[in-house]
Amino acid sequence: MSGPSRVPSPPSVRIVLFALAALALYRVLGLLLHDPLLALANNYDQIRYTGCYDVGPLRPDVPAWHSNPQAPLRVYARQPIPEGNCYWTTDWLAGAAVAAAWRAAESLGDAPEHSIRALGLLRLAGWLLAAAWVTRRLQRAGRDDLAITQLAVLALIVADPANTLYLSTFYAEAGALFGLYVALAGALVAAVAGGRSAWVVAAIGGFLLGGSKYQHFALPCLLALALASAGERRLRQAALALALGGLAGGALQLQQAARTTPLTEAIASTNRVNFVLTALLPNVADPAATVAALGLPAGCAALSGKSIYVLAEPVETLCPGLRELPALRAWTALAAEPAAWLRAAARAPPYMPWIPDYLGLVEGAQQQRLPDGYVTLDRWLDRRPLALLGLFGLPWLVLAGSWLLRAPPLARAFAAVFAAGSAAVAGIALLGDGYVELGKHAHLAFSLALAAIAVPVGGALARWHAAAAGRRAAGTGGEK
C-alpha cells in the first residue's frame, strides 16, 4: 500500500470529488428541507429513545407515547413520558444533544415547541465532518482513487432517501448507519495510511454501531473478522481497533438485555412470538411436530403465519407458554432443518421493502409515499424477488471474484466485509422478529450489499490512479 504523500490531487480529481460531495449534499438537503416534512412516520419505536430525555411529539389531546404510522410528526416538546420507556442506544449522542439544545433555547426565552428538522441537520453535520476527514486523509495518503470511491458510495447509496428518511426521526437506524460508515471508513484510513487517529475513529465507529441496537451488538466484531481475513498487517490492526470499539458498544446492549424492565421483557417476548409464528412454523416441514418438540400446546400450529399484531385474542390465551419460550430453543428448531432456512430466505422478499411501506412519509398526509421527484433504489427493489436476490448475491460474487482474480488485500478484505455484513444483518433480523418489519430491521443490509460495487469500481480507479501517477512521473523525468 502507498505511504503518506502530500502531492496535491490533480485538478480533475478535485473536480470529481467536489461534484460527488455536491451531489450527496444536494440529495440530503433536498429531502431534509422539504416542506412538508419528509421522514419515516412513528410506529411507536421512537418513544423508546425519546423517553430517556422526556421529549415527545406534540399533538393536542394525544399522548406522546401513542404511535402515528400514517405520517411523520415535525413538532416536538419536552413532556413527561411514562417511566420505563427508555431503551439504551449510542444514538443518544444525537437525540440527547438536540433535546439539551432545546432546553437551553427555552431557558433563553425560546418557545417550547421545536422542529425535529434540527435533529436531521445535526446528523447531517456529523456526516459532513466524518466524510471530510476521511476524504482528506485518503488524499494525503496519495489515494485519490479511494477518496473518490468512498464519496461515490456516500452520494449514490448513503444519500438514498431509504437512508436519509431516518435523519429527521428518533429511530436508532440513523445512528447505526452513521456508526457503520465511521467504523468502515476509519478502518479504511487506518489500513491505507495508519496513524492513531484512524484507529481511534474506527474504534469510535465500532462503538456507535455495536451500541446502536441490540441486534447489532456483535456486528462490529464480525466485520472486524472479515476485515482481517485478507491477512495484511495494517488490516489486522484496523480490525482490532474496530473490534475493541465494537466490544464496548456491544457490552452496552448486552447490559441492556440483562435489565429486567417491562419494556425489555415485552420487546423480547414479542420478538419470540413473531419469530415462531411468522418465520419458524410456516417454513418447517411439520409445524405440528415442531410445536410438540417445543413443548407448546397443539393448537399453536394453527397460528402459523400470523404475527402477534393480528391475533384475534391475546397470545397467552391462544398459545400458552409461547411468550416464555427461550429464543435459543426456537432458533435451534429452525437450524435443525436446513431446508427450512432456505424456505425462510426464499419467502423473505415480499417482507423486505427498503423503505417501509406501512409507514407514511409526508407530514400531514395519510400513508403517502415518497414524491416522484426523489430518486431511490427502493423503487427498483421493492417486492421484486429477483432484484433482491441479485442485490444480496452481489457481494458474494464480488468476494469470489476478488479472490479468483487475486485482488489486493484491501479489496479482498472489504469484499468480505460487505458479503458477511449484509448476510449477517439480514439473518439476524429474521431471527429477531421474523417477517415482521423485516425490511426495517435489516436496514443496514441493503447499504452493505450495494456498497460491494465499490470494490470493482475502486479497483478500476486504482489502476487509473497508478497509470496517471506513472505518466506524471515519466513527464517529470523527461523534464529533468
ABEGO torsion letter per residue (X at the ends): XBBBBABBBBAAAAAAAAAAAAAAAAAAAAAAABOBBBBBBBAGAAAAAAAAAGBBBBBBGBBAABBBAABBBABBBBBBBBBGBBBBBAAAAAAAAAAAAAAAAAAAGBBABBBAAAAAAAAAAAAAAAAAAAAAAAAAAGBAAAAAAAAAAAAAAAABAAAAAAAABABAAAAAAAAAAAAAAAAAAAAAAEEAAAAAAAAAAAAAAAAABAAAAAAAAAAAAAAAAAGBAAAAAAAAAAAAAAAAAAAAAAAAAABBBAAAAAAAAAAAAAAAAAAAAAABABAAAAAAAAGBBAAAAAABGBBAAABABBAAAABBGAAABBAAAAAAAAAABAAAAAAAAAAAAAABBABBAABBABBGBBGBBBBAABBBAAAAABGBAAAAAAAAAAAAAAAAAAAAAGBBAAAAAAAAAAAAAAAAAAAAAAAAAEABGAAAAAAAAAAAAAAAAAAAAAAAAAAAAAAAAAAAAAAAAAAX
